């Protein structure tokens, strides 16, 4: 059974810092890995999807990497802003018709 | 293009009551999912559907039933609500067609906050 772990559970940084959120998964036979953002009381917004054949994906100040062999993915946020404050979730999709297995998230607070 | 919508946004039930949550998507997606999100437990899959007329069990299916009579709608039913079903319920959809649809990102609705007293 796939298990997804996110470290740290919470992170507080001053505005302008570059930061890395970590995600690890136990079963390397994945189709893709997806990063989401969730604001308090809201649904999930997809940020980046990395297919199993890819090493990284970039969108603006966000860069996500994937290392299947080690079961790890990282989300890099450059020049953090208070508007980046949210919970970030990673999810791994397995093979076949299997579905997403989510980590419990990292709660990020960026202070002005 | 509304994406994924959920009805209702909030609901309070008494133990033993029944209700149906409605999810609708206008992206012609093949796959639809129902999750529940609980503090400390993260998001867990309840049921999912890989196409119109199909449903399958997820990680925590007990106490719930689903139906996918139309491609754009996915219904989640609680026949006899229990306090343990107090949660935030999210619907999601993904994939346009074919096997490549498996590799498409999931889009989520805004959620339904359900309290069972």
Boltz contact constraints between the chains, C-beta under 6 A:
constraints:
  - contact:
      token1: [A, 31]
      token2: [B, 102]
      max_distance: 6.0
  - contact:
      token1: [A, 31]
      token2: [B, 103]
      max_distance: 6.0
  - contact:
      token1: [A, 32]
      token2: [B, 103]
      max_distance: 6.0
  - contact:
      token1: [A, 34]
      token2: [B, 105]
      max_distance: 6.0
  - contact:
      token1: [A, 43]
      token2: [B, 108]
      max_distance: 6.0
  - contact:
      token1: [A, 43]
      token2: [B, 109]
      max_distance: 6.0
  - contact:
      token1: [A, 43]
      token2: [B, 110]
      max_distance: 6.0
  - contact:
      token1: [A, 43]
      token2: [B, 111]
      max_distance: 6.0
  - contact:
      token1: [A, 44]
      token2: [B, 108]
      max_distance: 6.0
  - contact:
      token1: [A, 46]
      token2: [B, 105]
      max_distance: 6.0
  - contact:
      token1: [A, 49]
      token2: [B, 105]
      max_distance: 6.0
  - contact:
      token1: [A, 51]
      token2: [B, 103]
      max_distance: 6.0
  - contact:
      token1: [A, 97]
      token2: [B, 50]
      max_distance: 6.0
  - contact:
      token1: [A, 99]
      token2: [B, 45]
      max_distance: 6.0
  - contact:
      token1: [A, 99]
      token2: [B, 48]
      max_distance: 6.0
  - contact:
      token1: [A, 102]
      token2: [B, 42]
      max_distance: 6.0
  - contact:
      token1: [A, 102]
      token2: [B, 43]
      max_distance: 6.0
  - contact:
      token1: [A, 104]
      token2: [B, 42]
      max_distance: 6.0
